Amino acid sequence: MSITDLQSGKGAGNENFPVASKLIAPRHRPPVMAFYHFVRAADDVADHPTAPAGEKLALLDSMRASLTGESDAVREGVALRVILAERGLSPVHALDLLEAFRRDCTKLRYHDWDELMDYCRYSAMPVGRFVLDVHGEPQDLWPANDALCAALQIINHLQDCAKDWRELGRVYIPTPLLEQAGVAVDALGET
């Protein structure tokens, strides 16, 4: 199984947000698009409904190796690695996202808000941090970025909760919140 085999067919025009919109200066669009293509490929791997977790994890490891220069096996990883090097940017945000995607392969429930926020630390916050870094913004903007990105991630989880439950058996809504609302996990598939 390859990364190509697991592609969803989703592209920049199918996202809930504009990718490298005209609001981003043209000189910043190439790294944003390289980051997007890498992350989209990794997300497709993690969210593939039938691929076994072990195979997904192996593919994500291959992506990591291509990003860090240990391999040239994954074109999206190589492309991002090259543009990061050209721009003097760190791969840390892409590596953080890979951690979130690894969790997506094996973790199906979040037991409390802190656990969900820790997931968002890897799944959402790095996206905004990367965009800030591309634009040369200071890290003191990260707290505001992190709050916004976590909020958008949770909204996305709520939007996709029925699909995530039906297709992946994954529920991001913390279990106690469901219990407090008197909602069984199975009810998520009814929406």
C-alpha positions as CSV (number, residue, x, y, z in Angstrom):
1,M,0.0,0.0,0.0
2,S,1.3,3.5,-0.9
3,I,0.4,7.0,0.0
4,T,-1.1,7.4,-3.5
5,D,-3.4,4.4,-2.8
6,L,-4.8,6.3,0.2
7,Q,-5.4,9.7,-1.4
8,S,-8.9,11.0,-0.8
9,G,-8.9,13.1,-4.0
10,K,-9.5,16.2,-1.8
11,G,-7.6,19.2,-2.9
12,A,-7.1,22.8,-1.8
13,G,-10.4,23.8,-3.3
14,N,-12.3,21.3,-1.2
15,E,-11.2,22.5,2.2
16,N,-13.2,24.4,4.8
17,F,-10.7,27.3,4.6
18,P,-8.9,29.0,1.8
19,V,-5.4,27.5,1.2
20,A,-2.8,30.1,0.2
21,S,-5.5,32.7,-0.7
22,K,-4.7,35.9,-2.5
23,L,-4.4,37.5,1.0
24,I,-1.1,35.7,1.3
25,A,1.7,37.5,-0.5
26,P,2.8,35.6,-3.6
27,R,6.3,35.0,-2.2
28,H,4.7,33.1,0.7
29,R,2.4,30.9,-1.3
30,P,5.0,28.2,-2.3
31,P,5.9,27.2,1.2
32,V,2.2,27.3,2.3
33,M,1.2,25.1,-0.7
34,A,4.1,22.6,0.0
35,F,3.0,22.4,3.6
36,Y,-0.6,21.9,2.5
37,H,0.3,19.1,0.1
38,F,2.4,17.3,2.7
39,V,-0.3,17.7,5.4
40,R,-3.1,16.7,3.0
41,A,-1.3,13.5,2.1
42,A,-0.7,12.6,5.7
43,D,-4.3,13.4,6.7
44,D,-5.5,11.1,3.9
45,V,-3.3,8.3,5.2
46,A,-4.5,8.7,8.8
47,D,-8.2,9.0,7.8
48,H,-8.3,6.2,5.3
49,P,-11.3,4.1,6.4
50,T,-10.0,0.7,5.5
51,A,-6.2,0.8,5.7
52,P,-4.9,-1.1,8.8
53,A,-3.4,1.1,11.5
54,G,0.0,-0.5,11.1
55,E,0.2,0.3,7.5
56,K,-0.9,3.9,8.1
57,L,1.8,4.3,10.7
58,A,4.5,2.9,8.4
59,L,3.5,5.4,5.7
60,L,3.5,8.2,8.1
61,D,7.0,7.1,9.2
62,S,8.0,7.2,5.6
63,M,6.7,10.7,5.3
64,R,8.7,11.8,8.4
65,A,11.8,10.2,6.9
66,S,11.4,12.2,3.7
67,L,10.8,15.4,5.5
68,T,13.8,15.0,7.7
69,G,16.1,13.9,4.9
70,E,16.5,10.3,5.9
71,S,14.8,9.2,2.7
72,D,13.5,10.6,-0.6
73,A,10.6,8.1,-0.8
74,V,7.7,10.6,-0.4
75,R,7.6,13.4,-2.9
76,E,5.5,15.7,-0.7
77,G,8.1,15.3,2.1
78,V,11.0,16.0,-0.2
79,A,9.2,19.1,-1.7
80,L,8.5,20.5,1.8
81,R,12.0,19.7,3.0
82,V,13.5,21.6,0.1
83,I,11.4,24.7,0.4
84,L,11.9,24.8,4.2
85,A,15.6,24.7,3.7
86,E,15.5,27.4,1.1
87,R,13.5,29.6,3.4
88,G,15.4,28.8,6.6
89,L,12.2,27.4,8.2
90,S,12.0,24.5,10.6
91,P,10.1,21.2,9.9
92,V,8.8,21.2,13.5
93,H,5.3,22.1,12.6
94,A,5.0,19.4,10.0
95,L,6.5,16.9,12.4
96,D,4.0,18.0,15.1
97,L,1.2,17.3,12.6
98,L,2.6,13.9,11.9
99,E,2.3,13.2,15.6
100,A,-1.4,14.1,15.5
101,F,-1.9,11.9,12.4
102,R,-0.2,9.0,14.2
103,R,-2.7,9.4,17.1
104,D,-5.5,9.4,14.6
105,C,-4.4,5.9,13.5
106,T,-4.7,4.4,17.0
107,K,-6.7,6.7,19.3
108,L,-10.4,6.5,19.0
109,R,-11.6,8.4,22.1
110,Y,-10.7,11.5,24.1
111,H,-11.5,11.2,27.8
112,D,-11.4,14.8,28.8
113,W,-10.9,18.4,27.6
114,D,-7.2,18.4,28.4
115,E,-6.6,15.4,26.3
116,L,-8.5,16.9,23.4
117,M,-6.5,20.2,23.8
118,D,-3.3,18.2,23.8
119,Y,-4.4,16.6,20.5
120,C,-5.1,20.1,19.1
121,R,-1.6,21.1,20.2
122,Y,-0.4,18.7,17.5
123,S,-3.3,18.7,15.0
124,A,-4.3,22.4,14.7
125,M,-1.9,24.8,16.3
126,P,1.1,23.9,14.1
127,V,-0.8,25.0,11.0
128,G,-1.2,28.6,12.2
129,R,2.3,28.6,13.7
130,F,3.7,27.6,10.3
131,V,1.9,30.4,8.6
132,L,3.1,32.8,11.2
133,D,6.7,31.5,10.7
134,V,6.4,31.8,6.9
135,H,5.5,35.5,7.4
136,G,8.3,36.1,9.9
137,E,6.0,36.8,12.8
138,P,7.1,36.6,16.4
139,Q,6.3,33.6,18.6
140,D,4.5,35.9,21.1
141,L,1.6,35.6,18.6
142,W,1.4,31.9,19.2
143,P,-1.1,32.0,22.1
144,A,-3.7,33.8,20.1
145,N,-3.0,31.5,17.1
146,D,-3.3,28.5,19.3
147,A,-6.6,29.5,20.7
148,L,-8.0,30.3,17.2
149,C,-6.7,27.1,15.6
150,A,-7.9,24.9,18.5
151,A,-11.4,26.5,18.2
152,L,-11.5,25.9,14.4
153,Q,-10.3,22.3,14.9
154,I,-13.0,21.6,17.4
155,I,-15.6,23.1,15.1
156,N,-14.3,20.8,12.4
157,H,-14.6,17.8,14.8
158,L,-18.2,18.8,15.5
159,Q,-19.0,19.2,11.9
160,D,-17.5,15.8,11.0
161,C,-18.5,13.9,14.1
162,A,-21.1,11.6,12.4
163,K,-18.7,10.9,9.5
164,D,-15.7,10.2,11.8
165,W,-17.8,7.9,13.9
166,R,-19.4,6.0,11.0
167,E,-16.2,5.7,8.9
168,L,-13.4,5.5,11.4
169,G,-15.0,4.7,14.8
170,R,-13.3,7.9,16.0
171,V,-14.9,10.3,18.4
172,Y,-13.2,13.6,19.4
173,I,-15.9,14.8,21.7
174,P,-14.7,14.0,25.2
175,T,-16.6,11.0,26.6
176,P,-17.7,12.9,29.8
177,L,-19.3,15.6,27.7
178,L,-21.3,13.1,25.8
179,E,-22.3,11.4,29.1
180,Q,-23.2,14.8,30.6
181,A,-25.5,15.5,27.7
182,G,-27.0,12.0,27.9
183,V,-25.8,11.1,24.4
184,A,-24.5,7.7,23.5
185,V,-21.7,7.4,21.0
186,D,-23.9,5.5,18.6
187,A,-26.2,8.5,18.4
188,L,-23.4,10.4,16.6
189,G,-24.0,8.3,13.5
190,E,-27.6,9.4,13.4
191,T,-26.9,13.0,12.6
